[in-house]
Amino acid sequence: MLESILITIATAATPLLIAAMGELVVERSGVLNLGVEGMMVMGAITGFAVALSTGSPWLGVLAAVVVGAAFSLLFGFLTLTLVTNQVATGLALTLFGLGLSGMLGEGFVGRPGVKMANLDIPVLSDIPFIGRLLFGQDPIFYLSILLTISVAYFLFSTRAGLKLRAVGDNHASAHAQGINVIAIRYGAVMFGGACAGLAGAYLSLVYTPQWVENMTAGRGWIALALVVFASWRPWRVVAGAYLFGGVTIGQLHAQAQGVGIPSQLLSSLPYLATIAVLVIISRNRRLTLMNTPASLGRPFVPDR
């Protein structure tokens, strides 16, 4: 019983972790992209449609990553090249993604999807309790762990990561040092979009292999909150993702057990937890300001 619960928590946490890790890199570069929800839902419908059409979940994942990156490229063009307001553009991108995915996915509602198979490592996956938990998960679960390690190494142990953090902390100084601020931000934004697309594909190919309109159900907003919750630190994002994954699965098990609490209230628990965490964090203004990239959300025009 406990093993099954832990496995489902890992499954619920994986899309949050992937999307939040991508957004962390974006915000470390000084860009605030509120379009994560829209990119995730577009990744979900694209991954589902391509996997169903080709019979290959991997092609679905690849297509979702490409669509997520393309959506983020649109966001980058508007905010980095045309210097539109990042908050308004991100919100518009989310609304556009939700509407477009609903239209494109109308013919896929109710159709069984192509589920990505879990790995089955001989001997190791048969170990009692930890076998299925550590060695019998889906491939994207392991990719999320590798992604976390790679992002942490890139940001804090490479010269390129140092440049990206410098751009996020003070883009004017970084530009004066000869760093191409716009190019770095474009790269970060596209990476974040690719991660959001991958997270969306995980929902429609692993978590629940089907297409339902608005199936992201606010997970993109939770991923955004996770970045703040983690104080822009990769390993704290992991803890936050699994915490929220645990809350999500906990309310589902509570409903299954017939707990005498309205199901609507139980379903709202992950979002109430998000609000509670943000309120708690905002009370410590000094800590928040100390960790927030100083140029976050501020536009940059090289010739000004």
N, C-alpha and C positions, 0 to 999 in steps of 0.2 A: 504494500500500500504506500509506504513512504517513498519507495523507489519510483513508483509511478507518478507521485506528486512532484518529486524533484525533477523528473524528466519533463513533465508538462510545464513546470516553472521555467526550465531552460528553454523550452520551445517558445513560451510566451515572451521571454526576455530577449531572445536573439534578434528579432526585427527592431526592437527598441535600441539595442546596443549598436547595431549596424548603422541605423539612421542617425543616432546621437553622435557616433564616432565621426561620421562624415561632417555633421554640422559643427562639431568641435573644431575640426581643421578649418572650416569656413570662417568661424568666428575668431579663431586665432589669427587669421589674416586681416581681421578688421571689418569683415562683411557680416551683416545680419540678414540671413535668408529665412523669412517666415513662410516660404513656399514648400517646406518639407512635406507637409500633408498632401499637397497637390502632386508632388513628384512621386511620393509613395503610392498613391492610388493609381497614377498612370503606370507605374512599374507593375502594380498588381494586375491590371487589366491586360497590359502588353504581355507580361510573362504568361498569364493564363491563356490568352488567345494564341500566342505562338506555340506554346507547348501542346495545346489541344490540336492545332493545325498540323504540326510536324510529328507529334508523338514523342518529342524529346524535351524533357524539362530543362536540360542544360541550354538548349537554344532559347527557351523561354527566359531563362535567367539572363543570358547574354543580351537578348532584345530589351529586357527591362532595364538593364544597366545603361544601354545605349540611349533609350528614351529618357531615363532620368538625367543623364548627362546633357542631352539635347535641351530638355526643359531648363536645366540650370544655365546652359549657354544663353538661352533667351533672357533669363534673369540677369546674367552677367552683362549682356549687351545693353540692356535697359539701364542698369544701375551703375556699371563701370564705364561704359562708353558714352551713353546719353545722360548719365548722372541724374537719373530719376531717384525719387525717395525710396530707400530700401524697404522700409516698413510697408508702404502702400503697394509697392511692386510685388513684394512677397505675398501679401494678402490676395492681390489680384491673381497671382500665379496659382495659389491654392484654390480659389474659386473657379478659375479656368480649368484646372486639372480635375476637380470634382465634377464639373459639368461635362467636360469632354469625355471622361471615363464612363460616366453614366450613359452617354449617347453611344459610344463605341461598344460598350458591354451589354447593350440591351438584348442582343441576340444570343448572349452566352449565359444569361441567367437561368439557373436550374439545370445546367448541363454538367455532368460529372467531369472533373478535371484530371490531369495527369500528375499524380503525386510523385515527388522525388523520393526515391528509396533511401532508407537508412543504411549506413555502413554496417557490415557484419564481419568483424575481425575474428577469425577462428581463435578459439581458446580464450582470448582476452574478453570478448563480449559475453562469454559464459561464466565469468567470475561472479559469484553471488553479490548482489546489491550494487556494486560499482561497475559491473561489466557493461550493462546496457547504458548506464548513466555516462560513463567515460568513453566507451569504445563502440557503442551502438547507436550513436546519434546520426542525424542527417549531415551531409557534407558541408552545408552552409553554416552549421553550428561551429564546426572546427575552423571554417573560414573567418567567422566573427572573432574567434580567439586570436587567430593569426593577424587579423586586421588590427586588433587592439595593440598587440605587441609591436606591429610595424609602425603604427601611428605614434606610439610612445617613443620608440627608437628614433623615428624620423624627426619628431619635434624637439627632442632634448639631447640627441646624440649625433646630429648631422649638421653640416654647414647650411644646407638648404632649409632645414627646419629652423635654424637660428635666423635666417633671413626672413622666413615667413612670420615668425614671432616678432621680429623687429618691425616688419610692415604693420602688423596688428597693434603694436605698442606705440609707434610714432611714425606714421607714413611719410611725414615731411623730412624727418631725419634720415630715414631709410632711402628716400629719393636723393637726398643730398650726398649720400654715400655711393650713389651709382646703382642702386637696386631698382629693378624695373617693377614698381609697385603694382601696376595694372596687370602685367603678365602673371605675377605671382598670385594675385587675387583671382584672376580668371582660372588658373590651374586649381586653386583651392575650391572655388565654386563648382567647377565641373566634377571634382572628386566628391564633394558633398552630394551633388545630384546623382552621381553613379551609385553611391552608397544608399541614397533614398530609394532609387529604383530597385536595387537589390533587396532592400528591406521589404518593399512592396511585393516583389516576386515571391519572397519567402512566405508571405501571408497566403497567396493564392496557389502556391505549389507545395507547401509543406504544412503550414499551420492548419489551414482549412482548404484543401484542394478543390476549390470552387470559386465562382465569381458571384459576389453580391455587391450591389451598388453601395458605395461609401463604406467598403469593408475595412478600411483603415481605422474607422471609428475613433478618430482623435489621436491615434498613436503618433502622428507627426508632431502634434503639439506637446505630447508627453516627452518625445525625444528632445524637443527644444528646451523644455523645462529641465531635462536631465543634464544638459550641458551647464546650465546655471547651478543646478544642484551639485554637480561635480566640481565646481569652481574651475572649469576649463582644464581639468586633469583627466587623462585617459583612464587610469585605473579606478578613479572614483566613478567614472561613467559605468564601468562594469558593475560596481556595487549598487549603483542607483538602478540600473536596468534590471538586475535580478531582484532588487527590492520591489520594484513596480510589477515585475513579472509575478512575484509571489503574491502581491495584493490582488492582481487580476485572477490568478488561479484560485486563491483563497475564497474570493467571492463566488466563483463558480461552484466550488465544492460546498460552500455554505448553502447555496440554492439547492444543490442536489440532495443535501441532507435535510432539507425542509426546515431550515432555521426560521423561527418566527419573526422575520424581518421582511418588509416588502421587497420584492425582487428588484424593483426600480432603484431602491436605495442601495442594495448590494451592487447592482451594476454600475452605480455612480462612484463606488469606492475608489477605483484607480484615479479618477479625476479629482475627487475630494482630497486624496492623498497628494496629488500634484499641487493643488492650491495650498494645502497646509505646509508642504515643504517650501514653496516659494515665499510664503508669509514668514516662516521661521528664518529663512536665509536673509530676507530683506531687512530683518530687524538688526542684523549685524552689518551695518552699512560700511564700516571700516574694512571688514574682511572682504566684502563684496567688491568695493572699489579697488582694493589691493590686488585682487586676482583678475578683475575684468580687463581685457585688452583695451588700452586707452583710446585707440582709434576706432573701436567697434561702432559700426553704423555711420561713421563720418565719411562723407564723399571725398574723393581725391581727384584733383585735376592738375596734371604736371605743370602746366604753364601758368598757374596762378601763384 
